[in-house]
């Protein structure tokens, strides 16, 4: 029997073309983290599935979403409340994109549309000095390719949060709360194929905003850093059990 139960909090679904061909956010997270089926429980928060009371023996990975944290839907607000209680109770948490923003929002951070606009594609992210000693991001190269697809960002971190990564587009690409909760704006569960599909799906919108979908698609590439972050989170949770 596994010592840690990983809760994958599903905050939304991917675009139809990817869902039919590659599965959904939770599938990519479980695969990228190399989790065994018996270790993972998917909870569809957006669909209204109830969240269990945070407790010892849980760890949570919070997925992305096509919704916005600033919409303050009931399911999202319930997710934020759960995250506050989980972090306070010492439950390890990894928030991805929407999950990153919701984790920050739940603890007093400010979320809004990024003033630089939509960030899409494979971009370079620079790890801050604090990341070198961080249990999750320590050991990664100083600059990593990261898959992005977001309109909103964390514009100000929660009090006490430690910034871990940034780029020119978004100064808060990763942060840590305490010693067991992390948020990453980028998608460690994405690969280049997923990124290109998203770029194609949003190509008209990207073009209308002055971006070049062809160039973004050509720049998409795979990198081991994303899966390494997911697997490292799992390893940390198991080692603390």
C-alpha positions as MATLAB code, in Angstrom:
seq = 'XXXXXXXXXXXXXXXXXXXXXXXXXXXXXXXXXXXXXXXXXXXXXXXXXXXXXXXXXXXXXXXXXXXXXXXXXXXXXXXXXXXXXXXXXXXXXXXXXXXXXXXXXXXXXXXXXXXXXXXXXXXXXXXXXXXXXXXXXXXXXXXXXXXXXXXXXXXXXXXXXXXXXXXXXXXXXXXXXXXXXXXXXXXXXXXXXXXXXXXXXXXXXXXXXXXXXXXXXXXXXXXXXXXXXXXXXXXXXXXXX';
ca = [
       0.000    0.000    0.000;
       1.312    3.448   -0.935;
       2.108    5.802    1.928;
       0.947    8.992    0.179;
      -2.295    9.554   -1.691;
      -1.866   12.142   -4.425;
      -4.979   14.197   -5.037;
      -5.068   15.620   -8.551;
      -7.432   18.578   -8.299;
      -8.950   18.974  -11.751;
      -9.838   22.625  -12.261;
     -10.904   22.318  -15.897;
     -10.424   20.419  -19.151;
      -8.245   20.857  -22.179;
      -9.443   21.715  -25.693;
     -11.549   19.014  -27.436;
      -8.966   18.135  -30.089;
      -6.369   17.296  -27.441;
      -8.786   15.589  -25.088;
      -9.860   13.106  -27.766;
      -6.296   12.409  -28.854;
      -4.131   12.761  -25.750;
      -6.403   12.729  -22.711;
      -6.880   15.559  -20.236;
      -4.871   17.624  -17.763;
      -5.005   14.971  -15.051;
      -3.718   12.287  -17.445;
      -0.699   14.374  -18.379;
       0.039   15.172  -14.732;
      -0.167   11.540  -13.624;
       1.967   10.387  -16.564;
       4.556   13.150  -16.168;
       4.862   12.530  -12.435;
       5.245    8.790  -13.063;
       2.513    8.041  -10.534;
       1.012    4.606  -10.141;
      -2.799    4.388  -10.544;
      -3.222    3.325   -6.912;
      -1.445    6.478   -5.722;
      -3.584    9.060   -7.522;
      -7.163   10.202   -6.954;
      -8.620   12.698   -9.424;
     -11.173   15.124   -7.996;
     -13.087   17.177  -10.582;
     -13.383   20.385   -8.600;
     -14.824   22.375  -11.510;
     -17.609   19.798  -11.869;
     -18.487   20.158   -8.201;
     -16.979   16.963   -6.822;
     -16.466   17.357   -3.068;
     -12.983   17.837   -1.705;
     -11.919   15.654    1.206;
     -10.822   17.263    4.431;
      -7.063   17.958    4.199;
      -5.145   15.480    6.299;
      -1.807   13.832    6.835;
      -0.999   11.370    4.086;
      -2.367   13.593    1.314;
      -0.447   15.555   -1.304;
      -2.150   17.705   -3.930;
      -1.370   18.707   -7.499;
      -3.706   21.446   -8.750;
      -4.250   21.539  -12.516;
      -4.630   24.344  -14.998;
      -7.959   25.603  -16.297;
      -9.470   27.724  -19.052;
     -11.362   29.626  -16.352;
      -9.999   32.702  -14.578;
      -9.329   32.939  -10.859;
     -10.792   36.467  -10.908;
     -14.188   35.062  -11.953;
     -14.473   33.828   -8.351;
     -16.801   30.979   -9.196;
     -18.121   28.933   -6.291;
     -16.050   25.871   -7.166;
     -12.888   27.973   -7.417;
     -13.540   29.726   -4.123;
     -14.087   26.349   -2.466;
     -10.782   25.230   -3.980;
      -9.050   28.310   -2.567;
     -10.470   27.621    0.888;
      -9.296   24.014    0.657;
      -5.800   25.174   -0.294;
      -5.631   27.537    2.674;
      -6.536   24.706    5.015;
      -4.233   22.244    3.270;
      -1.182   24.494    3.455;
      -1.948   25.383    7.068;
      -2.159   21.671    7.839;
       1.161   20.823    6.201;
      -0.250   19.060    3.118;
       2.279   19.266    0.247;
       0.848   21.215   -2.708;
       1.970   21.870   -6.269;
      -0.152   24.377   -8.187;
       0.145   24.498  -11.980;
      -0.904   27.610  -13.985;
      -4.458   28.166  -12.673;
      -3.429   26.144   -9.624;
      -0.399   28.421   -9.159;
      -2.625   31.489   -9.313;
      -5.278   29.969   -7.029;
      -2.628   29.044   -4.445;
      -1.371   32.638   -4.458;
      -4.904   34.068   -4.353;
      -5.863   31.812   -1.450;
      -3.047   33.322    0.606;
      -3.545   36.979   -0.263;
      -1.701   37.317   -3.577;
      -3.093   39.526   -6.354;
      -4.241   37.921   -9.610;
      -5.182   39.853  -12.759;
      -4.652   39.945  -16.511;
      -0.962   40.174  -17.299;
      -0.319   43.730  -18.530;
       2.029   42.319  -21.179;
      -0.760   40.184  -22.609;
      -1.108   36.477  -23.254;
       2.005   34.301  -22.811;
       2.027   31.284  -25.104;
       4.477   28.686  -26.317;
       7.827   27.420  -25.082;
       9.671   30.271  -23.376;
      12.789   30.689  -21.302;
      12.380   30.986  -17.536;
      15.220   32.037  -15.247;
      15.478   30.532  -11.782;
      16.106   33.060   -9.012;
      18.905   32.746   -6.495;
      16.565   31.224   -3.922;
      15.779   28.363   -6.305;
      19.282   26.931   -5.971;
      18.530   25.863   -2.397;
      14.887   24.985   -3.043;
      13.938   21.344   -2.580;
      11.746   21.271   -5.699;
      13.665   23.416   -8.190;
      17.188   23.105   -6.847;
      19.490   21.262   -9.226;
      17.754   22.452  -12.402;
      19.686   24.595  -14.894;
      19.650   28.337  -14.248;
      17.481   28.823  -17.326;
      14.891   26.284  -18.431;
      12.484   26.058  -21.390;
       8.943   26.182  -20.018;
       5.572   25.626  -21.703;
       3.136   28.493  -21.197;
      -0.487   29.230  -21.966;
      -2.017   31.937  -19.770;
      -3.668   35.346  -19.805;
      -3.719   36.064  -16.082;
      -0.733   36.083  -13.745;
       0.210   36.499  -10.123;
       0.875   40.242  -10.040;
       1.902   40.237   -6.383;
       2.935   37.278   -4.257;
       1.372   36.416   -0.908;
       3.137   37.797    2.153;
       5.970   35.479    3.113;
       6.123   33.708   -0.263;
       9.557   33.155   -1.803;
       9.927   33.923   -5.502;
      11.804   31.193   -7.357;
      11.625   31.947  -11.084;
      10.830   34.758  -13.501;
      11.134   35.984  -17.051;
      10.543   39.289  -18.841;
       6.873   38.428  -19.334;
       6.031   37.355  -15.801;
       8.086   38.126  -12.673;
       6.376   35.347  -10.705;
       6.859   32.175  -12.722;
       7.338   30.102   -9.567;
       7.105   30.599   -5.814;
       7.112   28.681   -2.555;
       4.935   29.056    0.526;
       6.490   27.636    3.678;
       8.391   24.450    2.937;
       5.637   22.270    1.407;
       3.707   24.351   -1.138;
       4.796   25.515   -4.583;
       3.217   27.249   -7.536;
       4.517   27.246  -11.115;
       2.918   29.426  -13.777;
       4.234   27.213  -16.558;
       3.031   23.719  -17.422;
       5.503   20.959  -16.472;
       2.944   18.392  -17.710;
       2.869   19.792  -21.278;
       5.061   18.632  -24.135;
       5.810   20.262  -27.501;
       2.933   18.469  -29.217;
       0.441   19.825  -26.680;
       1.883   23.328  -26.984;
       1.612   23.303  -30.781;
      -2.001   22.136  -30.595;
      -2.831   25.017  -28.276;
      -1.065   27.519  -30.513;
      -3.059   26.255  -33.491;
      -6.314   26.420  -31.546;
      -5.679   30.028  -30.503;
      -3.897   31.118  -33.688;
      -6.460   33.761  -34.691;
      -6.483   35.262  -31.217;
      -2.695   35.276  -31.045;
      -2.431   36.913  -34.471;
      -4.959   39.575  -33.486;
      -2.813   40.363  -30.463;
       0.318   40.827  -32.574;
       1.940   37.460  -31.976;
       3.188   35.082  -34.681;
       1.635   31.610  -34.293;
       3.994   30.058  -36.843;
       7.054   31.310  -35.002;
       5.619   30.205  -31.660;
       4.889   26.744  -33.047;
       8.367   26.441  -34.562;
       9.942   27.364  -31.211;
       8.030   24.709  -29.244;
      10.335   21.963  -27.997;
      10.527   19.267  -25.383;
      12.747   19.534  -22.332;
      13.237   17.196  -19.358;
      12.834   19.973  -16.791;
       9.027   19.788  -16.676;
       8.717   16.073  -15.924;
      11.669   16.404  -13.538;
       9.725   18.942  -11.466;
       6.661   16.674  -11.298;
       8.715   13.621  -10.335;
      10.699   15.600   -7.781;
       7.501   16.753   -6.103;
       6.348   13.135   -5.849;
       9.718   12.074   -4.435;
       9.629   14.829   -1.813;
       6.167   13.804   -0.707;
       7.129   10.145   -0.421;
      10.301   10.938    1.508;
       8.329   12.970    4.072;
       5.711   10.293    4.616;
];
